[in-house]
């Protein structure tokens, strides 16, 4: 799927991603299912169907959230940032890009962002030369992950999931001035109750 996507062979990419989705659902491979949904969203972006892309990214994010996969958080939040940028929501785009960037530092997945940005012309280095946009980016770097997820999902979506619940309070980078990156897991509060396994399974399907 990735090869044909980069070659802009959307017809073959679509066929293979649909086949992959069927296989990963049948085998209950949650990580690969989320990755396939992510690729489906990118294909939909190139096809010009941003609403469908948002739905696919939302469904991928639900799986990554249920599995507390930091690399998945970073990948999908960055994809939402590019989508918001294309749709003219620049401040939100920069905030989500900052949140994704901090998670990438924490999880060691800094190379994933480029997968998102080619289709949308989202050139972060250029955008960061604007002080207001740079401030939004830095604000995003300080966001707890569950708040970044809430921002990403604040737009209308047709995702098939019943919602995304973030169980633990994960902070991407509570101290951006700390070269070590900071971050980690904080105890769940009263509003951060984790769903039981049955509820997790229902959200992922």
C-alpha angles and dihedrals in degrees: 000000000000093000096050090043092057089046087054090237092146097169093058092039091054092049093050096044091051089051090047092051091053092050095047092047091050093048093039092231096163099184094050091043090056091047091050090050088051091052090046088055092052091050090051089051091055089047088056096245101127094165091058090045091055090051093050092048091049091053091047090049091052090059095046090048092050089052095039090231107171094194088055092050090053095046096049098039088053090050090053088050091056091046091051090048092053090049092051098255092129100161093050090044092055092046092053092044088054092050091048091048092054091049090049089055090050096046100035095239100122094138095062096077094072089064088068104040105059097074095047101042089237102164103180097184091059094044092052091064087075108084095215093050091045089053091053089049092052091047088055091052089059096049121111107244095245090056091051089051090052091052091049091052095046092097124081112278138183094200116151093227122098093231142299122268119192107206105188126040103245118186114203096201118343091180112038090179090063107095090208089069096236114212133121139132128320125196115273114258129215090277094046100068113159117234118239120254093264092056091048091054092049093053093050095054 
